[in-house]
Amino acid sequence: MSYKMPVSVLVVIHAPDLQVLLLERADHPGYWQSVTGSCEPGESLRQTAVREVREETGLNAEEYKLTDWKQQYDFEIFEEWRHRYAPGVTRNTEHVFGLELPRPLPIVLEPHEHLNWQWLPCGGAQEKVFSWTNAAAIEKLPNRHNPV
């Protein structure tokens, strides 16, 4: 069995008006989140962000403004997902990126990963996500956003 690395990315996808894209997890209906995913061996954080955005939304992050927020969170991995990691691994380090699209765009979901998607205003998205790290990242979006 190949275990996940305990290093991941969180990509807050947003439009200039600060609407935020959320995805509903297929393995846990009702859990909404931004794009997330673990790094693969030899992959940079940016490469992971680009790969995960493509896999989860069908978008090519390299066609838009992808920014490393130079922010990270260390958190305890939910018990229900620990079997994906090597024995004894209980914590993950998540690195935050932002991806600004020109407007809210339609998304092509990977059905094994997500059931649904929606665009929400920043505050509504912050309240809807299940992860405290995702909520904290979305909360910082208005201060990070540079209108064109």
BAMARLO-341323 format. One record per residue (C-alpha): residue number from 1; x, y negated, z. Coordinates in steps of 0.02 Angstrom, whole numbers. Layout:
- NUM, X, Y, Z;
...
% end
This chain:
- 1, 0, 0, 0;
- 2, 60, -175, -42;
- 3, 31, -299, 98;
- 4, -9, -484, 79;
- 5, 124, -608, 129;
- 6, 74, -717, 278;
- 7, 106, -874, 175;
- 8, -37, -950, 76;
- 9, -103, -1104, -11;
- 10, -264, -1202, 10;
- 11, -311, -1307, -142;
- 12, -439, -1445, -112;
- 13, -516, -1473, -284;
- 14, -601, -1642, -297;
- 15, -664, -1775, -416;
- 16, -621, -1962, -409;
- 17, -786, -1996, -318;
- 18, -725, -1874, -182;
- 19, -846, -1736, -221;
- 20, -764, -1572, -168;
- 21, -781, -1401, -248;
- 22, -828, -1259, -130;
- 23, -835, -1073, -167;
- 24, -939, -942, -74;
- 25, -840, -786, -28;
- 26, -903, -622, -102;
- 27, -836, -521, 45;
- 28, -925, -634, 170;
- 29, -1081, -718, 100;
- 30, -1114, -884, 184;
- 31, -928, -921, 205;
- 32, -886, -1071, 96;
- 33, -709, -1129, 60;
- 34, -589, -1215, -56;
- 35, -475, -1111, -167;
- 36, -355, -1008, -60;
- 37, -232, -869, -88;
- 38, -74, -785, -29;
- 39, 94, -808, -111;
- 40, 164, -662, -209;
- 41, 349, -614, -191;
- 42, 462, -735, -285;
- 43, 322, -858, -317;
- 44, 336, -1042, -268;
- 45, 194, -1126, -174;
- 46, 151, -1227, -329;
- 47, 148, -1070, -437;
- 48, 32, -989, -310;
- 49, -84, -1141, -315;
- 50, -91, -1138, -506;
- 51, -121, -949, -510;
- 52, -257, -953, -377;
- 53, -349, -1099, -458;
- 54, -350, -1006, -624;
- 55, -405, -841, -546;
- 56, -543, -916, -437;
- 57, -612, -1054, -550;
- 58, -551, -1025, -727;
- 59, -469, -1198, -725;
- 60, -289, -1231, -777;
- 61, -221, -1336, -633;
- 62, -74, -1393, -741;
- 63, -196, -1491, -849;
- 64, -246, -1600, -701;
- 65, -166, -1692, -555;
- 66, -101, -1556, -437;
- 67, -18, -1629, -282;
- 68, 75, -1544, -141;
- 69, 11, -1633, 14;
- 70, 166, -1578, 111;
- 71, 49, -1519, 247;
- 72, 36, -1348, 324;
- 73, -66, -1258, 455;
- 74, -19, -1106, 557;
- 75, -168, -1002, 610;
- 76, -219, -833, 676;
- 77, -280, -717, 538;
- 78, -461, -664, 564;
- 79, -467, -487, 636;
- 80, -575, -427, 491;
- 81, -438, -470, 365;
- 82, -282, -414, 460;
- 83, -279, -244, 374;
- 84, -220, -337, 217;
- 85, -56, -383, 305;
- 86, 87, -277, 370;
- 87, 60, -200, 542;
- 88, 91, -327, 679;
- 89, 64, -480, 568;
- 90, -67, -589, 652;
- 91, -26, -767, 594;
- 92, -23, -855, 425;
- 93, 53, -1018, 366;
- 94, -58, -1111, 243;
- 95, 9, -1249, 130;
- 96, -113, -1382, 69;
- 97, -126, -1447, -109;
- 98, -250, -1564, -191;
- 99, -313, -1547, -369;
- 100, -400, -1699, -441;
- 101, -513, -1670, -590;
- 102, -582, -1813, -696;
- 103, -760, -1769, -639;
- 104, -851, -1619, -564;
- 105, -829, -1481, -692;
- 106, -919, -1315, -713;
- 107, -825, -1167, -641;
- 108, -802, -987, -700;
- 109, -801, -876, -546;
- 110, -709, -712, -520;
- 111, -861, -611, -460;
- 112, -757, -495, -349;
- 113, -697, -647, -251;
- 114, -841, -773, -253;
- 115, -1030, -773, -269;
- 116, -1067, -955, -300;
- 117, -993, -1129, -316;
- 118, -1051, -1306, -281;
- 119, -990, -1484, -279;
- 120, -1024, -1580, -118;
- 121, -981, -1752, -53;
- 122, -824, -1749, 55;
- 123, -917, -1755, 222;
- 124, -1040, -1620, 173;
- 125, -900, -1508, 112;
- 126, -804, -1533, 274;
- 127, -956, -1477, 373;
- 128, -994, -1326, 262;
- 129, -824, -1238, 260;
- 130, -797, -1098, 386;
- 131, -611, -1126, 413;
- 132, -546, -1261, 530;
- 133, -393, -1285, 419;
- 134, -503, -1313, 267;
- 135, -610, -1439, 364;
- 136, -453, -1529, 424;
- 137, -383, -1540, 246;
- 138, -547, -1607, 175;
- 139, -555, -1735, 316;
- 140, -388, -1806, 255;
- 141, -445, -1821, 74;
- 142, -511, -2001, 80;
- 143, -342, -2062, 147;
- 144, -244, -1962, 17;
- 145, -349, -2011, -132;
- 146, -279, -2144, -248;
- 147, -414, -2209, -364;
- 148, -358, -2231, -544;
% end
